[in-house]
Amino acid sequence: MIETQSITRERIAEIEALIRPYIRRTPVIEVDGSDFGLDPITLVFKLELLQHTGSFKPRGAFTNLLLRDAPPAGVVAASGGNHGVAVAYAAMKLAKRATIFIPSVASKTKMERIRSYGAKLVVTGERYAEALAACEEWTAQSGALPVHAYDQEETLLGQGTVGLEFEEQDPRVDTVLAAVGGGGLIGGMAAWYGGRVQMIGVEPEAAPTLSRALEAGRPVDAEAGGIAADSLAPRRVGEFMFPIAQRYVSRVALVPDEEIEQAQRALWSVLRIAPEPGGAAAFAALLSRRYEPKQGERVGVVLCGGNTTAVNFG
C-alpha cells in the first residue's frame, strides 16, 4: 500500500497558493432540489466545468509542472481526454514541450483542444489503459517527465484544491458527491475534508473502478466502458487515492448511462449548464435517487467537466 501521509490539508493549502495565479476560482450556485423534481433540499453545485480547459484537471497539471523539473524532452501524459487537454494547456502557459497520448474513444473536441495548445498528439489504442501503456514506453525512450492523470501525489494535491475552494465558498455542506474515474478528484477532495463531510463517489455502472477496489480491498481491474468512457473509465483506481477512499469515502453510487444522459438534459433544461457525461455523473446519482439525501441535508455536487458538443449552435 502506498503511503499517503503527504497528501494533507496543509499541503493542499500550500498548493492552492502555488497554482492560484494559473487557475480559476470556479463559482458555486445554490439550487432548490424541487427545481429538478427532487425533494426540497438544498443543492450546491461546484461549477468546475468552468475551469480553464473545461474541467478540474488543470489544478493537478499545474501542480506537477510547477513542482517538478521538466527535461528538454518536455512533459508527457496519457489521458482519456481532459487530463491531456489540461497538461497541454499548462505546458503552453509555462513554455514547456508536451506530448499527449490519448485513445481513439476520446472526443474530437478534446483532440482539437490538445492540438490548439501546441502539444504533440498521439492517438493510440481504444481505451485509456492502452494509451497509458504506449505513453510509458515512449517516456522510457525519450526521458520526458510523465504527468499521471490521477495516480501521482502532485496530481492529488492539485485536485484537492477543489475541496478547499468548495469549503470556503460553502462551509455548511453536509455531503459532497463527486464522479470517480481514476480517483484523483475524489481522493484529493476527501483528503482535504478529512471526514468532516460525507463523501459520496459516483461511477457509471459500466466503469465501476472504485466499487470493485473497495470490494477487493485493493485496486483491481474493472470494466471500462459506457457513455463516459473518455473520462471515467481508466480500468482501475490509483494506488495513491485508494487508502484515502477507504478511510473517507462513505459509499459509492453506481449510475446507468441513461441516467447520466438524463442528468445532462436536466442540467441544461433547468440551469442552462452543459456538462459532458463524466461531468454530469455526480448529479445523476441524485436525479436517479441512487443517492437519497436525508430531510434538510445540504448536498454539494461537483460538475467536473464540460467538454461536450451536445449543445449545437449551428
C-alpha positions in Angstrom: 0.0 0.0 0.0 1.4 3.4 -0.9 1.9 5.8 1.9 -0.3 9.0 1.6 0.6 11.0 4.7 2.0 13.8 2.5 -1.5 14.4 0.9 -2.7 16.5 3.8 -4.8 19.7 4.3 -1.7 21.6 5.0 0.0 20.6 1.7 -3.2 21.2 -0.3 -3.4 24.7 1.1 0.2 25.3 0.1 -0.5 24.0 -3.4 -3.6 26.2 -3.7 -1.4 29.3 -3.1 1.1 28.0 -5.7 -1.3 27.4 -8.5 -3.7 30.3 -7.7 -2.3 32.6 -10.5 -2.9 29.9 -13.1 -6.4 28.6 -12.3 -9.9 30.0 -12.0 -11.7 30.0 -8.7 -14.8 28.5 -10.1 -18.3 29.6 -8.8 -20.9 27.7 -6.9 -24.7 28.0 -7.3 -27.4 27.1 -4.8 -30.5 25.5 -6.2 -33.6 24.0 -4.6 -34.0 20.3 -5.3 -37.6 20.8 -6.3 -36.4 22.6 -9.4 -35.4 19.2 -10.6 -38.4 17.3 -9.3 -36.5 16.2 -6.2 -37.4 16.7 -2.6 -37.0 20.4 -1.5 -33.4 20.0 -0.3 -30.6 22.5 -0.9 -28.2 21.6 -3.7 -24.9 23.4 -4.1 -23.3 22.9 -7.4 -19.5 23.5 -7.7 -19.1 24.6 -11.4 -15.7 23.2 -12.1 -16.6 22.7 -15.7 -15.9 26.5 -16.0 -12.3 25.9 -15.1 -9.6 26.5 -17.8 -9.8 23.8 -20.5 -13.3 22.8 -19.3 -12.5 20.5 -16.4 -10.9 20.4 -12.9 -7.8 18.8 -14.4 -5.5 22.0 -14.8 -5.2 22.0 -11.0 -3.2 18.8 -11.0 -1.4 19.6 -14.2 -0.1 23.0 -13.0 0.9 21.4 -9.6 3.0 18.8 -11.4 4.7 21.3 -13.8 5.4 23.9 -11.1 6.8 21.4 -8.6 8.8 19.1 -10.9 11.6 20.0 -13.4 10.9 19.0 -17.0 13.9 17.9 -19.1 14.5 19.2 -22.7 12.1 16.4 -24.0 9.3 18.1 -22.0 6.4 16.5 -20.4 4.3 13.6 -21.4 0.8 12.4 -20.4 -1.7 9.7 -21.2 -5.3 10.7 -20.9 -8.9 9.9 -21.8 -9.0 13.5 -22.9 -9.4 16.1 -20.1 -6.1 15.5 -18.4 -4.3 15.7 -21.8 -6.0 18.9 -22.6 -5.0 20.3 -19.1 -1.4 19.2 -19.4 -1.2 20.7 -22.9 -2.6 24.0 -21.6 -0.3 24.1 -18.6 2.7 23.3 -20.8 1.7 26.1 -23.2 1.4 28.6 -20.3 4.7 27.6 -18.8 6.6 27.3 -22.1 7.3 23.6 -22.0 7.1 20.9 -24.6 4.2 18.4 -24.3 3.3 15.1 -25.8 -0.1 13.7 -25.1 -1.2 10.1 -25.7 -5.0 9.5 -25.9 -7.2 6.6 -27.0 -9.5 6.6 -30.0 -12.5 6.8 -27.7 -11.6 10.4 -26.8 -13.9 13.0 -28.2 -12.9 15.0 -31.3 -13.4 18.2 -29.2 -10.7 17.2 -26.7 -8.3 16.2 -29.5 -8.8 19.6 -31.2 -8.1 21.4 -27.9 -4.9 19.5 -27.3 -3.6 20.4 -30.7 -4.7 24.0 -30.3 -2.4 24.4 -27.3 0.6 23.3 -29.3 1.1 19.8 -27.9 2.1 16.8 -30.0 -1.0 14.5 -30.0 -0.6 10.7 -30.4 -3.9 8.7 -30.8 -3.4 5.1 -29.9 -5.5 2.2 -28.6 -9.2 2.1 -27.9 -9.2 2.8 -24.2 -7.1 4.8 -21.7 -5.1 1.8 -20.4 -3.7 1.2 -23.9 -2.8 4.9 -24.3 -1.1 4.7 -20.9 1.0 1.7 -22.0 2.2 3.5 -25.1 2.9 6.6 -23.1 5.0 4.7 -20.6 7.0 3.1 -23.4 7.7 6.5 -25.0 8.6 8.0 -21.7 11.3 5.4 -21.2 12.7 6.1 -24.6 12.6 9.9 -24.5 13.3 10.8 -20.9 10.3 13.1 -20.8 8.7 13.9 -17.5 5.5 11.8 -17.0 2.4 13.5 -15.6 0.0 10.9 -14.4 -3.8 11.7 -14.7 -4.6 10.5 -11.2 -2.1 8.2 -9.6 0.5 10.7 -8.5 1.0 12.7 -5.3 1.2 16.1 -7.1 -2.0 15.4 -9.1 -4.0 14.5 -6.0 -2.7 17.6 -4.2 -3.8 19.8 -7.1 -7.3 18.2 -7.3 -7.7 18.6 -3.6 -7.8 22.4 -4.0 -11.4 21.8 -5.4 -12.3 20.8 -1.9 -10.5 23.7 -0.3 -12.3 26.2 -2.5 -15.7 24.5 -2.1 -15.4 24.6 1.7 -14.5 28.3 1.7 -17.5 29.0 -0.6 -20.0 26.9 1.3 -18.8 25.6 4.7 -22.3 24.3 5.6 -22.4 21.5 3.0 -23.1 18.1 4.7 -22.4 15.8 1.8 -20.3 16.1 -1.4 -20.9 14.0 -4.5 -18.1 13.6 -7.0 -17.6 11.4 -10.0 -14.9 8.7 -9.9 -12.7 7.6 -12.8 -9.1 7.0 -11.6 -10.0 8.7 -8.3 -7.8 11.8 -8.4 -10.7 14.3 -7.8 -12.5 12.4 -5.0 -9.1 11.3 -3.5 -7.9 14.9 -3.3 -11.2 16.3 -2.0 -11.5 13.5 0.6 -8.0 14.2 1.8 -9.0 17.9 2.2 -12.3 17.3 4.0 -10.8 14.5 6.1 -14.2 13.1 7.2 -15.8 16.4 8.1 -18.4 15.9 5.3 -19.9 12.7 3.9 -18.0 12.0 0.6 -20.0 10.0 -2.0 -18.3 8.7 -5.0 -20.4 8.2 -8.2 -19.4 5.9 -11.0 -21.0 4.7 -14.2 -22.3 1.1 -13.9 -20.1 0.4 -17.0 -16.9 1.5 -15.2 -17.1 0.6 -11.5 -13.4 1.1 -10.7 -13.7 2.2 -7.1 -16.6 -0.1 -6.3 -14.5 -3.1 -7.4 -11.5 -1.9 -5.5 -13.4 -1.4 -2.3 -14.9 -4.9 -2.7 -11.5 -6.4 -3.2 -9.6 -4.4 -0.6 -7.2 -3.1 -3.2 -7.2 -1.5 -6.7 -8.2 -4.2 -9.3 -9.1 -4.1 -12.9 -12.8 -3.4 -13.7 -14.9 -2.9 -16.7 -14.1 0.2 -18.7 -16.9 1.3 -20.9 -20.1 3.3 -21.2 -21.1 6.8 -22.2 -18.4 8.5 -20.0 -15.6 6.2 -21.2 -13.3 9.1 -22.2 -13.3 10.5 -18.7 -14.5 7.8 -16.2 -13.1 4.5 -17.4 -9.4 4.0 -16.6 -9.8 0.3 -15.8 -8.6 0.7 -12.1 -8.3 3.4 -9.5 -5.0 4.8 -8.3 -2.8 3.3 -5.6 -2.4 6.8 -4.0 -6.1 7.6 -3.7 -7.3 4.2 -2.6 -6.3 4.3 1.1 -7.8 7.8 1.3 -11.0 6.5 -0.2 -11.1 3.5 2.2 -10.9 6.0 5.1 -13.0 8.9 3.9 -15.4 7.9 1.1 -18.7 6.9 2.8 -20.1 4.9 -0.2 -20.1 4.7 -4.0 -23.3 5.0 -6.0 -23.4 3.4 -9.5 -25.5 5.0 -12.2 -26.5 3.7 -15.6 -25.7 5.5 -18.8 -29.3 6.5 -19.5 -29.4 8.3 -16.1 -26.2 10.2 -16.9 -27.8 11.3 -20.1 -30.9 12.4 -18.3 -28.8 14.4 -15.8 -27.1 16.2 -18.7 -30.5 17.1 -20.2 -31.9 18.2 -16.8 -28.9 20.5 -16.1 -29.3 22.1 -19.5 -33.0 22.5 -19.1 -33.1 23.9 -15.6 -29.7 25.8 -15.3 -28.5 26.1 -18.9 -25.3 24.3 -17.9 -23.9 21.7 -20.4 -21.7 19.2 -18.7 -20.1 16.2 -20.5 -21.3 12.8 -19.4 -18.5 12.4 -16.8 -19.3 15.9 -15.6 -22.9 15.1 -15.0 -22.4 11.7 -13.3 -22.4 13.0 -9.8 -25.7 14.7 -10.3 -27.1 11.6 -11.9 -26.9 9.8 -8.6 -29.3 12.3 -7.1 -31.6 12.6 -10.1 -32.0 8.8 -10.3 -32.2 8.5 -6.5 -29.3 6.2 -6.4 -28.3 8.5 -3.6 -31.2 9.8 -1.5 -30.4 12.7 0.9 -32.0 13.0 4.3 -34.5 15.7 5.0 -32.7 19.0 5.5 -29.4 17.7 4.1 -27.3 20.2 2.3 -25.8 18.4 -0.7 -22.7 19.6 -2.7 -22.4 18.3 -6.3 -19.2 18.8 -8.3 -19.9 19.3 -12.0 -16.4 18.4 -13.0 -16.2 18.7 -16.8 -17.9 20.4 -19.8 -16.0 19.3 -22.9 -19.1 18.3 -24.9 -20.6 19.2 -28.3 -24.1 18.3 -27.0 -25.2 22.0 -27.5 -25.3 22.8 -31.1 -25.4 26.5 -32.1 -25.4 25.7 -35.8 
